[in-house]
Amino acid sequence: MRRVVITGLGTVNALGPDVKTSWPRILAGENGVQPITRFETEDLPVRFGAMVDWKPEDMFQGPDLRKLDPFTMYALKASEEARVDAGLDFASLPDEARERFGTIIGTGIGGITGIEEQHLVLQDRGPRRVTPHFIPKIMANAVSGQVAIQFGLLGTAFTTSSACASSGHAIGMALLAIRSGEVDLVLTGGSESATTRLSISGFASAKALSTRNDDPATASRPFDKTRDGFVMGEGAGILVFEELEHARARGAKIYAEVKGYGSTDDAFHITAPKEDGTGPARAFHLALKLAGVDPETVNYINAHGTSTPYNDAIETRAIKRAFGDHAKTIAISSTKSMIGHLLGASSAVELVMTALSVQNDRVHPTRNYTTPDPECDLDYVPNEGRELAIHNALSNSLGFGGHNVSICIGKLD
């Protein structure tokens, strides 16, 4: 069986424009949630989020600033970081090599920034003034297409879109594409930029967001009894997945092995998870089965952990279903407690952090955990990170539509 390893990491998120900046801040449990200042919020029910603090003009110039939506810019930025981290020089390789390299990237919302901008142009200035770049800018598959173009990757290339499980599905497809022999290397992950007036309004109307406008820094509080909704995040996570012998042949460093992937659906409700937790539990089982991993060897779970009342209780229930008594010994933490919920990019950014945890035997905390919830009674690594020997780990994502994804990674045996 062909084995798959992670050889490069890249991210853009509210705690930093790269891995080097954001990883130590996440380990320290720092806050990435701030009041929104990029657009008018006085009339909005939610006025804060976990925004990326960067200047796209530092990386993109002229035409690219007009042609690329922020979600694609984030992905290109994180992809370049992952490429460099993996020690890859795509430009020097012949077509025959790059035909074995793919691009599979997820997004839940796509180019909503461009949609809102051009809708205003249509209203104010008429249809003839809508930019010809509009469709290729906002289409969801722009993210995988632009990354493939940027690096000349000629293998399979597509975008997955399944709400908050989008990049989890992309990652799973990347794993299977390499295992099957279709490709040897994939840039995979996800990207999202949905901090807009329309998006905030829609999620707030659905009662999904925290409304702690008076204290944004403590608004994201996964598994805490007083949680009241998630915090909108944005950014990207990109990983280089590579066939093991291909990586070894070029002397690549290896963060972790990608061992398994499980995907299920609740088939219950378009936004609410099924209360018994059977859907996520089956995804966990499938990931472990494909990995050939004994559940007792799982030491850490990077939880979906959104900070919504239903999700956190049901995910806890699912972990107990899947692991039985062993669930009580597993360290569980939520990256969203610091950088918010990146929707379609959440799986990817969280897998970046999980890979770093496996490599370094350190796990980050769940921030803002102050009041225990009887329904959430596992070890959520409250407020302080810890050293932890990790053999195997899961990274979980549960999305609107009932989508459940779990990725199993671990040390290279």
C-alpha positions as CSV (number, residue, x, y, z in Angstrom):
1,M,0.0,0.0,0.0
2,R,1.2,3.5,-0.9
3,R,1.7,5.6,2.2
4,V,1.1,9.3,2.4
5,V,3.0,11.9,4.5
6,I,2.9,15.6,5.2
7,T,6.0,17.4,4.0
8,G,4.9,21.1,3.9
9,L,2.6,23.4,5.8
10,G,1.2,26.9,5.2
11,T,-1.4,29.0,6.8
12,V,-3.0,32.4,7.0
13,N,-5.2,33.1,10.0
14,A,-6.2,35.6,12.6
15,L,-3.1,34.9,14.7
16,G,-0.6,35.3,11.9
17,P,0.2,35.2,8.1
18,D,2.3,32.1,8.4
19,V,3.0,29.0,10.5
20,K,6.1,30.5,12.1
21,T,4.0,33.3,13.6
22,S,0.7,31.6,14.3
23,W,1.9,28.3,15.8
24,P,3.5,29.7,19.0
25,R,0.6,32.1,19.5
26,I,-1.9,29.2,19.3
27,L,0.2,27.1,21.7
28,A,0.0,30.0,24.1
29,G,-3.7,30.3,23.7
30,E,-3.7,33.8,22.4
31,N,-6.8,35.7,21.2
32,G,-7.4,36.4,17.5
33,V,-10.9,37.8,17.8
34,Q,-11.4,41.5,17.4
35,P,-14.1,44.1,16.6
36,I,-14.7,44.3,12.8
37,T,-13.3,47.5,11.3
38,R,-13.2,46.8,7.6
39,F,-16.8,47.7,7.0
40,E,-19.7,49.4,8.8
41,T,-21.1,47.2,11.6
42,E,-23.3,49.6,13.7
43,D,-26.5,48.0,12.3
44,L,-25.3,44.4,12.6
45,P,-26.3,42.1,15.4
46,V,-22.7,40.8,15.5
47,R,-19.8,43.2,15.2
48,F,-16.7,41.1,15.7
49,G,-14.8,38.3,14.1
50,A,-11.4,36.7,13.7
51,M,-10.0,38.5,10.7
52,V,-6.7,38.1,8.8
53,D,-4.5,41.2,9.4
54,W,-2.4,41.5,6.2
55,K,-2.0,43.7,3.2
56,P,-2.6,41.8,0.0
57,E,-0.7,44.4,-2.0
58,D,2.4,43.2,-0.2
59,M,2.1,39.9,-2.2
60,F,-0.2,40.8,-5.1
61,Q,0.1,43.6,-7.6
62,G,-2.0,45.4,-10.2
63,P,-4.2,43.1,-12.2
64,D,-4.0,40.3,-9.6
65,L,-5.6,42.6,-7.0
66,R,-8.6,43.0,-9.4
67,K,-8.8,39.4,-10.5
68,L,-8.4,37.5,-7.3
69,D,-11.0,37.3,-4.4
70,P,-9.5,37.3,-0.9
71,F,-10.2,33.6,-0.5
72,T,-8.0,32.8,-3.5
73,M,-5.3,35.2,-2.3
74,Y,-5.2,33.5,1.1
75,A,-4.8,30.1,-0.6
76,L,-2.0,31.3,-2.9
77,K,-0.2,32.8,0.1
78,A,-0.5,29.6,2.2
79,S,0.4,27.4,-0.8
80,E,3.6,29.3,-1.4
81,E,4.6,28.9,2.2
82,A,3.8,25.2,2.1
83,R,5.8,24.8,-1.1
84,V,8.9,26.5,0.3
85,D,8.5,24.6,3.6
86,A,8.5,21.3,1.7
87,G,11.6,22.3,-0.3
88,L,9.9,22.0,-3.6
89,D,10.9,23.9,-6.8
90,F,8.0,23.2,-9.2
91,A,9.4,25.5,-11.9
92,S,12.5,23.5,-12.3
93,L,10.6,20.2,-13.0
94,P,9.6,18.9,-16.4
95,D,6.0,18.4,-17.4
96,E,6.2,14.7,-16.9
97,A,6.9,15.2,-13.2
98,R,4.3,17.9,-12.7
99,E,1.7,15.6,-14.3
100,R,1.9,13.6,-11.1
101,F,1.2,16.6,-8.9
102,G,-2.4,17.6,-8.0
103,T,-4.3,20.4,-6.4
104,I,-7.4,19.6,-4.2
105,I,-8.6,22.6,-2.1
106,G,-11.9,23.2,-0.4
107,T,-14.1,26.2,0.3
108,G,-17.5,26.5,1.8
109,I,-18.6,30.0,0.6
110,G,-16.2,30.9,-2.2
111,G,-15.9,34.4,-3.5
112,I,-18.7,36.2,-1.5
113,T,-16.6,39.3,-1.2
114,G,-16.5,39.7,-5.0
115,I,-20.2,38.9,-5.2
116,E,-21.2,41.7,-2.8
117,E,-18.8,44.2,-4.4
118,Q,-20.1,43.6,-7.9
119,H,-23.7,43.5,-6.8
120,L,-23.2,47.0,-5.6
121,V,-21.7,48.0,-9.0
122,L,-24.7,46.5,-10.7
123,Q,-27.1,48.5,-8.6
124,D,-25.2,51.8,-8.7
125,R,-23.7,51.8,-12.2
126,G,-25.5,49.2,-14.2
127,P,-24.7,45.9,-15.9
128,R,-22.1,47.2,-18.3
129,R,-19.9,48.2,-15.4
130,V,-19.7,44.7,-13.9
131,T,-16.1,43.5,-14.3
132,P,-15.4,40.8,-16.8
133,H,-13.3,39.2,-14.0
134,F,-16.4,38.7,-11.9
135,I,-17.2,35.0,-12.7
136,P,-13.6,33.7,-12.7
137,K,-13.0,35.7,-9.5
138,I,-15.9,34.4,-7.4
139,M,-16.3,30.8,-8.6
140,A,-15.5,28.3,-5.9
141,N,-13.1,26.3,-8.1
142,A,-11.0,29.5,-8.7
143,V,-9.0,28.5,-5.6
144,S,-7.8,25.2,-6.9
145,G,-7.5,26.5,-10.5
146,Q,-5.3,29.5,-9.5
147,V,-3.0,27.4,-7.3
148,A,-2.6,24.9,-10.1
149,I,-1.8,27.7,-12.5
150,Q,0.6,29.4,-10.1
151,F,2.8,26.3,-9.7
152,G,2.1,24.5,-13.0
153,L,0.6,21.5,-11.4
154,L,-0.8,19.3,-14.2
155,G,-2.4,16.4,-12.2
156,T,-5.9,16.2,-10.9
157,A,-7.3,19.6,-9.7
158,F,-10.7,20.4,-8.2
159,T,-12.5,22.0,-5.4
160,T,-14.7,20.4,-2.7
161,S,-17.6,22.3,-1.1
162,S,-19.4,20.9,1.8
163,A,-19.8,23.8,4.3
164,C,-17.5,23.4,7.3
165,A,-16.3,20.0,6.1
166,S,-15.1,21.3,2.7
167,S,-11.4,21.1,3.3
168,G,-11.8,17.9,5.2
169,H,-13.2,16.3,2.1
170,A,-10.4,17.9,0.0
171,I,-7.8,16.4,2.3
172,G,-9.5,13.0,2.2
173,M,-9.6,13.1,-1.6
174,A,-5.9,14.0,-1.7
175,L,-5.1,11.0,0.6
176,L,-7.0,8.6,-1.7
177,A,-5.6,10.1,-4.9
178,I,-2.0,9.4,-3.7
179,R,-2.9,6.0,-2.3
180,S,-4.5,4.9,-5.5
181,G,-1.4,5.8,-7.6
182,E,-3.2,8.6,-9.5
183,V,-0.6,11.2,-8.3
184,D,2.5,11.4,-6.1
185,L,2.0,14.8,-4.5
186,V,-1.0,17.1,-3.8
187,L,-1.3,20.6,-2.5
188,T,-4.4,20.3,-0.4
189,G,-6.4,22.2,2.2
190,G,-8.9,25.0,2.2
191,S,-9.5,28.7,2.1
192,E,-12.3,31.1,3.1
193,S,-13.0,34.8,3.3
194,A,-16.6,35.2,4.5
195,T,-16.3,38.1,6.9
196,T,-18.7,40.4,5.0
197,R,-21.8,42.3,5.9
198,L,-24.0,39.8,4.1
199,S,-22.4,36.7,5.5
200,I,-22.4,38.0,9.0
201,S,-26.0,39.0,8.7
202,G,-27.0,35.6,7.3
203,F,-25.2,33.5,10.0
204,A,-26.5,35.8,12.7
205,S,-30.1,35.4,11.4
206,A,-29.6,31.7,11.6
207,K,-28.6,32.1,15.3
208,A,-25.2,30.5,14.7
209,L,-23.0,33.3,15.9
210,S,-22.0,34.4,19.3
211,T,-23.4,37.9,20.2
212,R,-20.9,38.9,22.8
213,N,-20.2,42.3,21.3
214,D,-19.2,43.7,24.7
215,D,-16.4,41.1,25.0
216,P,-15.2,39.6,21.7
217,A,-12.1,38.1,23.2
218,T,-14.1,35.6,25.2
219,A,-16.8,35.0,22.6
220,S,-15.4,31.7,21.3
221,R,-15.7,29.3,24.2
222,P,-16.0,25.7,22.9
223,F,-17.3,23.1,25.3
224,D,-17.9,25.8,28.0
225,K,-21.4,25.8,29.5
226,T,-22.0,29.5,28.7
227,R,-21.1,29.1,24.9
228,D,-23.6,31.0,22.7
229,G,-22.4,30.5,19.1
230,F,-19.3,30.5,16.9
231,V,-17.1,33.4,15.9
232,M,-16.6,34.0,12.2
233,G,-13.0,33.4,11.1
234,E,-11.1,33.5,7.8
235,G,-7.9,32.4,6.2
236,A,-6.4,29.3,4.7
237,G,-4.5,26.2,5.5
238,I,-2.5,24.3,2.8
239,L,-0.6,21.1,3.3
240,V,1.8,19.2,1.0
241,F,0.7,15.5,0.9
242,E,3.3,13.3,-0.6
243,E,3.8,9.6,-1.3
244,L,6.3,8.3,1.3
245,E,9.0,7.0,-1.0
246,H,8.7,10.0,-3.2
247,A,9.4,12.2,-0.1
248,R,12.2,10.0,1.1
249,A,13.9,10.0,-2.4
250,R,14.3,13.8,-2.3
251,G,15.2,13.9,1.4
252,A,12.1,15.8,2.5
253,K,11.3,16.4,6.2
254,I,8.2,14.7,7.4
255,Y,5.8,16.1,9.9
256,A,3.4,13.2,10.2
257,E,1.9,10.3,8.2
258,V,-1.7,10.7,6.9
259,K,-3.2,7.4,7.9
260,G,-7.0,7.5,7.5
261,Y,-10.1,9.3,6.4
262,G,-13.7,8.9,7.3
263,S,-16.8,10.6,5.8
264,T,-20.4,10.2,6.7
265,D,-23.7,12.2,6.7
266,D,-26.3,12.5,9.4
267,A,-29.1,12.6,6.7
268,F,-31.1,14.5,9.4
269,H,-31.3,18.3,9.0
270,I,-29.7,20.9,6.8
271,T,-28.2,22.8,9.7
272,A,-28.7,20.9,13.0
273,P,-26.6,17.8,13.8
274,K,-28.4,14.6,14.8
275,E,-28.5,14.6,18.6
276,D,-27.3,11.0,19.2
277,G,-23.9,11.7,17.6
278,T,-24.0,8.5,15.5
279,G,-22.9,10.3,12.2
280,P,-19.7,11.7,13.5
281,A,-18.9,8.5,15.5
282,R,-19.2,6.5,12.3
283,A,-16.8,8.9,10.6
284,F,-14.3,8.5,13.4
285,H,-14.6,4.7,13.1
286,L,-14.1,4.8,9.3
287,A,-10.9,7.0,9.7
288,L,-9.5,4.6,12.2
289,K,-10.4,1.5,10.1
290,L,-8.8,2.9,6.9
291,A,-5.7,3.8,9.0
292,G,-5.6,0.4,10.6
293,V,-5.2,2.1,13.9
294,D,-6.2,0.8,17.3
295,P,-8.5,3.4,19.0
296,E,-6.5,3.0,22.2
297,T,-3.4,4.5,20.4
298,V,-5.2,7.8,19.7
299,N,-3.9,10.4,22.2
300,Y,-5.2,13.7,20.8
301,I,-8.3,15.0,19.0
302,N,-8.4,18.4,17.4
303,A,-12.2,18.8,17.7
304,H,-14.6,20.6,15.5
305,G,-15.5,22.5,18.7
306,T,-17.4,25.4,17.3
307,S,-18.7,26.9,20.5
308,T,-22.3,26.4,19.6
309,P,-24.6,24.7,22.2
310,Y,-25.6,21.7,20.0
311,N,-22.3,21.0,18.2
312,D,-20.1,20.7,21.2
313,A,-22.4,18.5,23.2
314,I,-23.1,16.2,20.2
315,E,-19.4,16.0,19.3
316,T,-18.6,15.0,22.9
317,R,-21.3,12.3,22.6
318,A,-19.8,11.1,19.3
319,I,-16.3,10.8,20.8
320,K,-17.7,8.8,23.7
321,R,-19.6,6.5,21.2
322,A,-16.4,5.9,19.2
323,F,-13.9,5.5,22.0
324,G,-15.8,4.3,25.0
325,D,-13.9,4.6,28.3
326,H,-10.8,5.6,26.3
327,A,-12.5,8.9,25.5
328,K,-11.8,10.1,29.1
329,T,-8.0,9.7,28.5
330,I,-7.8,11.6,25.2
331,A,-6.7,15.3,25.1
332,I,-9.2,17.3,23.1
333,S,-8.8,20.9,22.1
334,S,-10.5,23.4,19.7
335,T,-8.4,25.7,17.5
336,K,-11.5,27.7,16.9
337,S,-11.4,29.1,20.4
338,M,-8.5,31.4,19.2
339,I,-9.0,31.9,15.5
340,G,-12.7,31.5,15.1
341,H,-14.5,29.2,12.7
342,L,-13.0,29.3,9.2
343,L,-15.9,27.5,7.7
344,G,-14.6,25.6,4.6
345,A,-11.0,26.2,5.6
346,S,-11.4,25.1,9.2
347,S,-10.5,21.4,8.6
348,A,-7.3,22.5,6.8
349,V,-6.0,25.0,9.3
350,E,-6.8,22.6,12.1
351,L,-4.9,19.8,10.4
352,V,-1.9,22.1,10.1
353,M,-2.0,22.5,13.9
354,T,-2.6,18.8,14.4
355,A,0.4,18.0,12.3
356,L,2.6,20.3,14.4
357,S,1.2,18.8,17.5
358,V,2.2,15.3,16.3
359,Q,5.6,16.5,15.3
360,N,6.3,18.4,18.5
361,D,4.3,16.3,21.1
362,R,2.6,19.5,22.2
363,V,-1.1,20.4,22.1
364,H,-2.7,23.8,22.3
365,P,-5.4,24.7,24.7
366,T,-9.1,25.4,24.4
367,R,-9.2,29.1,25.2
368,N,-12.0,30.7,27.3
369,Y,-13.0,27.4,29.1
370,T,-14.3,28.6,32.5
371,T,-17.6,26.9,33.3
372,P,-17.8,23.1,32.9
373,D,-20.8,21.7,31.2
374,P,-22.2,18.4,32.4
375,E,-22.9,17.4,28.8
376,C,-19.2,18.1,27.9
377,D,-17.2,16.2,30.4
378,L,-14.0,15.2,28.7
379,D,-10.5,16.6,28.8
380,Y,-10.6,19.8,26.6
381,V,-7.1,21.0,27.6
382,P,-8.6,24.1,29.3
383,N,-6.7,27.4,28.8
384,E,-3.2,26.1,29.0
385,G,-1.4,23.9,26.4
386,R,0.6,20.9,27.4
387,E,3.3,18.5,26.4
388,L,1.8,15.2,25.3
389,A,3.3,12.2,23.6
390,I,1.2,11.7,20.5
391,H,1.2,8.5,18.5
392,N,-2.0,9.1,16.6
393,A,-4.5,12.0,16.4
394,L,-7.8,12.8,14.8
395,S,-8.9,16.1,13.3
396,N,-12.7,16.4,13.1
397,S,-15.0,18.6,11.0
398,L,-18.8,18.6,11.1
399,G,-20.7,20.8,8.6
400,F,-24.1,22.1,7.6
401,G,-25.8,19.5,5.5
402,G,-24.9,16.8,8.1
403,H,-21.4,16.3,6.7
404,N,-19.0,14.6,9.0
405,V,-15.3,14.2,8.3
406,S,-12.4,12.8,10.4
407,I,-8.7,12.7,9.4
408,C,-6.3,10.4,11.2
409,I,-2.6,11.3,11.2
410,G,0.2,10.1,13.4
411,K,3.9,9.5,13.8
412,L,5.6,7.6,11.0
413,D,6.0,4.0,12.2
